[in-house]
Amino acid sequence: MLKTIHARKGLQLLIGLCIGIAFGFLLQKGGATTYDVILGQLLFTDFTVVKIMLSAVVVGMIGVHALCSIGLTQLHPKPGSLGSSVLGGLLFGIGFGILGYCPGTVAGAVAQGWLDAFFGGVVGLLLGAGLLAAIYPKLDKAVLRKGDFGDITLPELLKVNDWVVVIPVALMISGLLFWIEKTGF
């Protein structure tokens, strides 16, 4: 079945669209597309967004590694570097701090009809992508490849089975989620 899906690009796009719509719906239902919730996260008074994202990390991490373990998929990590991580983190943080939305929540907020998300978020994303495309050749060697660490995963780095990392990380994140919920954040 998965080979059939892999061979049909149109079906892949349709599945991706449906999953994206479901993701946006769940973000909206969870409150993550509301400016006040995001502002509360930035002010450390509302941890709704952290709870949503950490829950997604645990479910996704276990799901992906389970699919890999039974041979239904393979991981293809992209190479990374300190330069690209630092620059990407700075740009993301600046945009998130100024606008109050990340790329995922801005799409959900636009779907709800928030004009600030459309003009600040969508227009900003398009302008930023255009600017990056224009300066990418200069940035690539000067900044983005500094501190290259390749496409290695943490289990590969530690030379252990994936589950030796996945299970403890999932338990730690679950414990953190329990603590956040118990303390009332």
C-alpha positions as CSV (number, residue, x, y, z in Angstrom):
1,M,0.0,0.0,0.0
2,L,2.7,2.5,0.9
3,K,4.6,1.8,-2.3
4,T,1.4,2.6,-4.2
5,I,1.1,5.9,-2.4
6,H,4.8,6.6,-2.9
7,A,4.5,6.1,-6.7
8,R,1.5,8.5,-7.0
9,K,2.6,12.1,-6.4
10,G,-1.0,13.5,-6.8
11,L,-2.2,11.2,-4.0
12,Q,0.7,12.3,-1.8
13,L,-0.3,15.9,-2.3
14,L,-3.9,15.1,-1.5
15,I,-2.9,13.2,1.7
16,G,-0.6,16.1,2.7
17,L,-3.3,18.6,2.1
18,C,-5.8,16.6,4.3
19,I,-3.2,16.2,7.0
20,G,-2.4,19.9,6.9
21,I,-6.1,20.8,7.2
22,A,-6.4,18.4,10.2
23,F,-3.3,19.8,11.8
24,G,-4.6,23.4,11.4
25,F,-8.0,22.4,12.8
26,L,-6.3,20.8,15.8
27,L,-4.1,23.9,16.3
28,Q,-7.2,26.1,16.2
29,K,-9.1,23.8,18.6
30,G,-6.1,23.8,21.0
31,G,-6.0,27.6,21.0
32,A,-2.6,27.8,19.4
33,T,-3.9,30.2,16.7
34,T,-5.1,32.8,19.2
35,Y,-2.7,35.7,19.7
36,D,-3.4,35.9,23.4
37,V,-2.4,32.3,23.9
38,I,0.8,32.8,22.0
39,L,1.5,36.0,23.8
40,G,0.9,34.1,27.1
41,Q,3.5,31.6,26.0
42,L,6.1,34.3,25.3
43,L,5.4,35.8,28.7
44,F,5.5,32.3,30.4
45,T,2.0,32.7,31.7
46,D,0.2,30.2,29.4
47,F,1.9,26.9,28.3
48,T,-0.8,25.7,25.9
49,V,1.6,25.9,22.9
50,V,4.4,24.1,24.7
51,K,1.9,21.3,25.7
52,I,0.7,21.0,22.1
53,M,4.1,20.9,20.6
54,L,5.7,18.5,23.1
55,S,2.7,16.2,22.8
56,A,3.2,16.3,19.0
57,V,7.0,15.5,19.4
58,V,6.3,12.5,21.5
59,V,3.6,11.1,19.3
60,G,5.5,11.8,16.1
61,M,8.8,10.5,17.4
62,I,7.3,7.2,18.6
63,G,5.2,6.9,15.4
64,V,8.0,7.5,13.0
65,H,10.4,5.2,14.8
66,A,7.7,2.5,15.0
67,L,7.1,2.7,11.2
68,C,10.9,2.6,10.7
69,S,11.2,-0.5,13.0
70,I,8.6,-2.5,11.1
71,G,10.1,-1.5,7.7
72,L,7.3,0.8,6.4
73,T,9.4,3.9,6.1
74,Q,13.0,5.1,6.3
75,L,14.4,8.3,7.9
76,H,16.1,10.7,5.5
77,P,17.5,13.5,7.8
78,K,18.7,16.6,6.1
79,P,22.2,17.8,6.9
80,G,22.5,20.7,9.4
81,S,25.0,23.1,10.7
82,L,25.4,25.5,13.6
83,G,25.3,28.5,11.2
84,S,22.0,27.5,9.6
85,S,20.5,26.6,13.0
86,V,21.5,29.9,14.6
87,L,20.4,32.1,11.7
88,G,17.1,30.2,11.3
89,G,16.5,30.4,15.0
90,L,17.1,34.1,15.1
91,L,14.9,34.8,12.1
92,F,12.1,32.6,13.5
93,G,12.4,34.2,16.9
94,I,12.3,37.7,15.6
95,G,9.3,37.0,13.5
96,F,7.6,35.1,16.3
97,G,8.3,37.9,18.8
98,I,7.2,40.7,16.5
99,L,4.1,39.1,15.0
100,G,3.1,36.6,17.7
101,Y,2.6,33.7,15.3
102,C,4.9,31.0,13.9
103,P,4.4,29.7,10.3
104,G,2.0,26.9,11.4
105,T,-0.2,29.1,13.6
106,V,-0.2,32.0,11.1
107,A,-1.8,29.7,8.6
108,G,-4.5,28.7,11.1
109,A,-5.0,32.4,12.1
110,V,-5.4,33.4,8.4
111,A,-8.0,30.6,8.0
112,Q,-9.9,32.2,11.0
113,G,-9.8,35.5,9.2
114,W,-7.2,37.4,11.3
115,L,-5.9,40.2,9.0
116,D,-2.8,40.7,11.2
117,A,-1.8,37.1,10.4
118,F,-2.4,37.6,6.7
119,F,-0.6,40.9,6.2
120,G,2.1,40.4,8.8
121,G,2.5,36.6,8.5
122,V,1.7,35.5,4.9
123,V,3.1,38.7,3.3
124,G,6.1,38.5,5.7
125,L,6.7,34.9,4.9
126,L,6.6,35.6,1.1
127,L,8.9,38.6,1.4
128,G,11.3,36.7,3.6
129,A,11.4,33.7,1.3
130,G,12.1,36.0,-1.7
131,L,14.9,37.8,0.2
132,L,16.4,34.5,1.2
133,A,16.3,33.2,-2.4
134,A,18.1,36.4,-3.5
135,I,20.9,36.2,-0.9
136,Y,21.1,32.4,-0.5
137,P,24.2,32.0,-2.7
138,K,26.2,34.4,-0.6
139,L,24.8,33.1,2.7
140,D,25.3,29.4,1.9
141,K,29.1,29.4,2.1
142,A,29.6,32.4,4.4
143,V,27.1,31.4,7.1
144,L,24.9,28.4,6.5
145,R,27.6,25.8,6.3
146,K,29.6,26.9,9.3
147,G,29.8,24.2,11.9
148,D,28.4,21.5,9.6
149,F,27.3,18.4,11.5
150,G,25.9,16.5,8.5
151,D,22.8,14.3,8.5
152,I,23.6,12.2,11.5
153,T,20.9,11.5,14.1
154,L,21.4,11.3,17.9
155,P,21.2,7.5,18.0
156,E,23.8,7.3,15.2
157,L,26.1,9.7,17.0
158,L,25.8,7.6,20.2
159,K,26.0,4.4,18.2
160,V,22.9,2.9,19.8
161,N,19.6,1.5,18.7
162,D,17.1,4.3,18.0
163,W,14.8,3.1,20.8
164,V,17.6,3.6,23.4
165,V,17.1,7.3,22.7
166,V,13.4,7.4,21.8
167,I,12.1,5.8,24.9
168,P,14.0,7.9,27.5
169,V,13.3,11.1,25.6
170,A,9.6,10.3,25.3
171,L,9.5,9.5,29.0
172,M,11.3,12.8,29.9
173,I,9.0,14.8,27.7
174,S,5.9,13.0,29.1
175,G,7.2,13.7,32.6
176,L,7.7,17.4,31.8
177,L,4.1,17.5,30.4
178,F,2.8,15.9,33.5
179,W,4.7,18.4,35.7
180,I,3.4,21.4,33.6
181,E,-0.2,20.1,33.9
182,K,0.2,19.4,37.6
183,T,1.6,22.8,38.5
184,G,-1.2,24.6,36.6
185,F,0.7,26.2,33.8
